[in-house]
């Protein structure tokens, strides 16, 4: 099957022409469309209160994304909690740490950050074991984070402040595409929720990350493109490998 059109379940890059997807489209004469399959919804304060987690009981906060930053300060505002200047911030990356400037005076706060992975951040957290940590997160989060925190024996509470839910995809015609590309298990759930009668047929599925790949197969679909790999650390590189392989196969026939 010759690939002519691809639907990527993510927002379109800011500069599509200069992005790897733009290069991919030009090289193989592809139509590549982008659509968010999921959206983020905040957990309201009245629901958060039912978890009996007190923001005031914590001396430090672990922030793994911009969403966690936004929804921590949102819930604090809804609950009329004034975030103290003494609160320590442990951010997964430098970019997440800088994002805090939207809410606090950066230079006047104690802010720590890892390089990019939660494992990196854990090395910093372990040096502050006397703190009482709050972990704002989504209802869908990496269990590996919880395992690392438990193993380190730090004092923490998990606070589900936002949810990952299916976006409305009624305007999308999935049958018009030769390939669908997914980046999270939630994206797969969104597909099956929006299109309960969907049949994969000869359509090619690509998945980034082991949990996404597992979700594809558990939903009863066939996975043809799996990333990252040693030869294809990015999704676009994995797609390119697949298309090149299909071209080679076609030439041999």
N, C-alpha and C positions, 0 to 999 in steps of 0.2 A: 504494500500500500504506500503510495507516494504521499508524503506529508505536505499539505498546502496551507493549512490553517491551524493555529494553536490558540487555546484559551488558557491564560495564566491566572490562577486564583489569587492574585495580589494586586495592589494598586499599581497603576502605570508609573514607571520611573519618571522623575522630574524632567530629565533630558533624554527622552527615548532614543533619539537619533544617535546620541553618543554612548548609549548604554550597550552592554553585551547583547541585549535583546534586539536592539536596532541593527547591530552588526550581523546578528544571526538572520534577521529578516532579509537584509540586503544580499547576504551570501547565498541564501537558498531560495530567494524570491518567495518568502513566506508572508502570510497575513497573521500578525500576532496581536491579539486583543487581551485586555486586562480587565478583571472584575473582582472586587473584593467579595469573597464567598462568606465572610464572617464579619461581625461587628461587635463592638464592646459596649456593654450596658452596665452602668454603675449599680451596685447594691444600695438601696436606700437606707438612710440612717435607722429608721424604725426596724428594719430587718437585721441590720448589723448589731443593734442592741440585744437582740435575742441570743447572740453568740456569747454575750457576757464577757467581751474582751474590752478592757478599759484602756484607752489611749494613754491616759495619765500614768499608768503603771509601768510604762516603758521608758528607758533612758536612751535607746538607740533604735534605729529603723534600717531595715535591709531593703534596698530598692533595686529591682532587677530589670526595670524598663521604664519608659516614659509614662506608660499607662499606670504603673504602680505609684509614680510620683503624683500624677494628676488626681488619682482617686484617693490617695491618702489625704491630700490637702482639701479635696472636695468633701470627704466624710468628716474631716475635722471642722470644716466650716458649717456643715449641716448640723453637727452636734455641738456647735458653739464652743469648741475646744481651742484654746489659744496655744499654738505649738510653741513650747519654750525654746529660748535661744540655746539652752544647754543640750538639747537633743542632738545626738550624734548620728550622722548619716553614712551608711555603708553602701556604696553604689557599685553595680556590677562592672561599669566601664566609666571612662573619663567623660564620654558624651552624656551619659545619664547624670553624672555628677554636675556637669555644666548646666544641664536642663533645670536643675534646682533653682537657678537664678530667676526663673519665672515666678518663684514663690518666696525666696529668702535672699537676704544679703549674703552672698557667697563667702566673702572674706571674713564675715563675722561668725561663721558656723564651723563646727568640727566635721569635716567631710573627708571620707576615705573612699578610695575606689580601686577596683581590680583592673586587670587588663581587658578582659572580655568575658571570660568564663566564670561560672559560679565557684569552680574549684580554686581559681586565683583569689577570689574574694574571701573564700573560707580561710585562707592562710592569714589574712588580715583580721578577720573576725576572731580567730582563735587567740589573738594577742590581746583581745578585749573581753575575756570571759566573764568579767564581773558585771558587764552590762546586761540589761534586760531588753532583749530584742523583739521588735515587731516585724513580721514579714507580711506586707500587703501583697496579695496575689489574686489571680483569677481562679474561677472554679476549675479551670483546666490548667494545671501547672506541672512542672517536671518533678516527679517523685524523687529524682536523684538529689534535688535540693534539700528535701526533707530528710533524706537518709544521711546526707553530709552533716546537717545541723544536729541530728540525733546522735550521730557517732562522735561529734565534737563535744557533746554534753554541755553546750551553751544553753542558757535560759532563753526561750523564745516562745512566741505565740504566732500561729498562722491566722491571718485575717483575710477572708475572702471579701474583697471590696468591689470586684467587678466580675462580670460574666462574659464568656465568649459564646455568642449565639449566631444562628444562621441568618444571613442577610436575605433580603427579598430578591430572588433571581428571576422573577417572572418575565422580565424583559429580555432575558438571555435565551437564545436558541442553541442549546448544547449540541444538538444533532448536526449543526452546521460545521462543527470543528472535527478535525482529524486527530487532534491530541488535546488532552486536558492535563494541566500541571498543578500539583497540590503541594502545600507546604506545611500542613498541619492536619491532625486527625479531625479537627473541627471543620475543615474544608470538605472532607469526605462526607461528614454527617450533614453538612449544608446541602451537598449535592443530592443525597438520598431523601432529605426532607423536602427540598424544592421540587424534585423530580422523582416521585416514588415509583413511577413506571419506567424509569430510565434503564435502557439496556446498553451495555458497552459495545457489543458487536465487535467490529474490527478497529474500534477507536483505541488509540494508544494512550496509556496512562503513565505519567511521570510523577515521582514522589521524592521530596527532599526530607531526609532524616529517617531513622529506623522506625520511630513511632508512627510516622505518616505512612510508610511502606506497609507496616503491620495493619493499619486501619484500612488501607486499600484492599488488602487480601481478606481481612475479616468481613468486609462488606460484600465479598463475593466477586470482586473484580480482579482482572489480571493486570499485573504490574510489569511493564516493559522497560521502564527507565527508572533506575534507582541512583540517587545521589545523596551525599557526596561519596566519591571513590578516590583512590590514589591518582588515577588518570584523569578524573573529572571532579575536582573539588567543588565546582559550582553547578547549578542546574542548567545553565546555558551550555556549559561544556559537555554535560551529559547528553543533552538534546542533540548537540552537534555530533557527538560520537555515534548516537543512534541513527541519525540521518545519513551520515557517511557510511555506516555499515549497511544500511538499506540500499544505498546507491551501488555499493560494491556487489551486493547480492544480486541486484537487478542486472548488472553488467555481465555476471557469470551465466545468467540464464540464456 
